[in-house]
């Protein structure tokens, strides 16, 4: 979950200073560095956005077989509205991955209609049950939004 809080000058300079090291580690095959650099490229907040390079880095990281990398690659595709990303997120969520469950809930929450909002609550609940604190917080917010439906 992102709240889009503006970065302070120090945070921005600290993250910018990490980019050369991330590029170096990424070239050496460090999966965590590839994921972090890919998100920096996808967000375009610190360095210029480059979706093609971000996609390449996500795919390289996922090719190592790391589940976190696969989930982040799927999330990137989901955010870009690529259908295979949504399918992959759903598959990981059904297998019990709390991060994927949370993101699937977030997706349904952003869709119109009561059914989608109920689906969001279900996925947030599952994420919470699998140990994701953000799932609990999101579930509380979703229940608050759903309360008027039941109070009518």
C-alpha positions as CSV (number, residue, x, y, z in Angstrom):
1,X,0.0,0.0,0.0
2,X,1.4,3.4,-0.9
3,X,0.2,6.7,0.5
4,X,2.2,8.8,-1.9
5,X,3.8,10.9,0.8
6,X,6.4,13.3,-0.8
7,X,10.0,12.3,-0.1
8,X,12.1,14.5,1.9
9,X,15.3,15.8,0.3
10,X,17.4,13.5,2.4
11,X,15.3,10.4,1.5
12,X,15.5,11.3,-2.1
13,X,19.3,11.8,-2.0
14,X,19.8,8.6,0.0
15,X,17.8,6.6,-2.6
16,X,19.5,8.2,-5.5
17,X,22.9,7.4,-3.9
18,X,21.9,3.7,-3.8
19,X,21.1,3.5,-7.6
20,X,24.7,2.9,-8.8
21,X,25.2,0.1,-6.2
22,X,21.9,-1.4,-7.1
23,X,22.9,-1.4,-10.8
24,X,26.2,-3.1,-9.9
25,X,24.6,-5.8,-7.7
26,X,21.8,-6.3,-10.3
27,X,24.4,-6.9,-13.0
28,X,26.0,-9.5,-10.8
29,X,22.7,-11.4,-10.4
30,X,21.6,-10.2,-7.0
31,X,17.8,-10.9,-7.0
32,X,17.0,-8.4,-4.2
33,X,18.9,-5.6,-6.0
34,X,17.2,-6.5,-9.3
35,X,13.7,-6.2,-7.7
36,X,14.6,-2.9,-5.9
37,X,16.0,-1.4,-9.0
38,X,13.1,-2.6,-11.1
39,X,10.6,-0.9,-8.7
40,X,12.7,2.3,-8.8
41,X,12.5,2.3,-12.6
42,X,8.8,1.5,-12.5
43,X,7.9,4.2,-10.1
44,X,10.1,6.9,-11.7
45,X,10.2,8.9,-8.5
46,X,14.0,9.0,-8.1
47,X,15.2,8.1,-11.6
48,X,13.5,8.4,-14.9
49,X,10.8,5.7,-15.4
50,X,11.8,3.0,-17.8
51,X,9.1,0.3,-17.9
52,X,11.0,-1.8,-20.5
53,X,14.1,-2.0,-18.3
54,X,11.9,-2.6,-15.2
55,X,10.1,-5.5,-16.9
56,X,13.5,-7.0,-18.0
57,X,14.8,-6.8,-14.4
58,X,11.6,-8.3,-12.9
59,X,11.8,-11.2,-15.4
60,X,15.5,-11.7,-14.7
61,X,14.8,-11.8,-11.0
62,X,11.9,-14.2,-11.4
63,X,14.0,-16.5,-13.6
64,X,16.1,-17.4,-10.6
65,X,13.0,-19.0,-9.1
66,X,12.6,-16.7,-6.2
67,X,8.9,-16.5,-5.2
68,X,9.1,-12.9,-4.0
69,X,10.6,-12.0,-7.4
70,X,7.8,-13.9,-9.2
71,X,5.1,-12.1,-7.2
72,X,6.7,-8.7,-7.7
73,X,6.9,-9.4,-11.5
74,X,3.3,-10.3,-11.5
75,X,2.4,-7.2,-9.5
76,X,4.3,-5.0,-12.0
77,X,2.3,-6.6,-14.9
78,X,-1.0,-6.3,-13.0
79,X,-0.3,-2.6,-12.4
80,X,0.4,-2.2,-16.1
81,X,-3.0,-3.9,-16.8
82,X,-1.4,-6.9,-18.4
83,X,-3.9,-9.9,-18.0
84,X,-1.1,-12.4,-17.3
85,X,-0.1,-10.4,-14.2
86,X,-3.6,-10.5,-12.8
87,X,-3.8,-14.3,-13.4
88,X,-0.4,-14.8,-11.7
89,X,-1.4,-12.7,-8.7
90,X,-4.6,-14.7,-8.4
91,X,-2.7,-18.0,-8.6
92,X,-0.3,-17.0,-5.9
93,X,-3.2,-15.7,-3.7
94,X,-5.0,-19.1,-4.1
95,X,-1.8,-20.8,-3.0
96,X,-1.9,-18.8,0.3
97,X,0.7,-16.1,-0.4
98,X,-0.3,-13.2,1.9
99,X,1.4,-10.6,-0.3
100,X,-0.6,-11.7,-3.4
101,X,-3.8,-12.0,-1.3
102,X,-3.3,-8.4,-0.1
103,X,-2.7,-7.1,-3.7
104,X,-5.7,-9.0,-5.0
105,X,-7.8,-7.4,-2.3
106,X,-6.4,-4.0,-3.3
107,X,-7.3,-4.7,-6.9
108,X,-10.9,-5.6,-6.0
109,X,-11.2,-2.6,-3.7
110,X,-10.4,-0.3,-6.6
111,X,-13.2,-1.8,-8.8
112,X,-16.8,-0.5,-8.7
113,X,-19.6,-2.5,-7.2
114,X,-20.6,-4.1,-3.9
115,X,-19.5,-7.6,-5.0
116,X,-16.0,-6.4,-5.7
117,X,-15.8,-4.6,-2.4
118,X,-16.9,-7.8,-0.6
119,X,-14.3,-9.8,-2.6
120,X,-11.7,-7.2,-1.4
121,X,-12.7,-7.8,2.2
122,X,-12.4,-11.6,1.8
123,X,-8.9,-11.3,0.3
124,X,-7.8,-8.8,3.0
125,X,-9.1,-11.2,5.6
126,X,-7.1,-14.1,4.1
127,X,-4.0,-11.9,3.9
128,X,-4.5,-11.0,7.6
129,X,-4.9,-14.7,8.5
130,X,-1.7,-15.5,6.8
131,X,0.2,-12.9,8.9
132,X,0.1,-9.7,6.8
133,X,-0.5,-6.8,9.1
134,X,-1.4,-4.6,6.1
135,X,-4.2,-7.0,5.4
136,X,-5.7,-6.4,8.8
137,X,-5.5,-2.6,8.4
138,X,-7.0,-2.8,4.9
139,X,-9.7,-5.1,6.1
140,X,-10.7,-2.6,8.8
141,X,-10.9,0.1,6.2
142,X,-12.9,-2.1,3.9
143,X,-15.3,-3.0,6.6
144,X,-15.8,0.6,7.4
145,X,-16.6,1.3,3.7
146,X,-19.0,-1.7,3.6
147,X,-20.9,-0.8,6.8
148,X,-23.3,1.6,5.1
149,X,-24.4,-1.3,2.8
150,X,-25.6,-3.3,5.8
151,X,-27.0,-0.4,7.8
152,X,-29.6,0.4,5.1
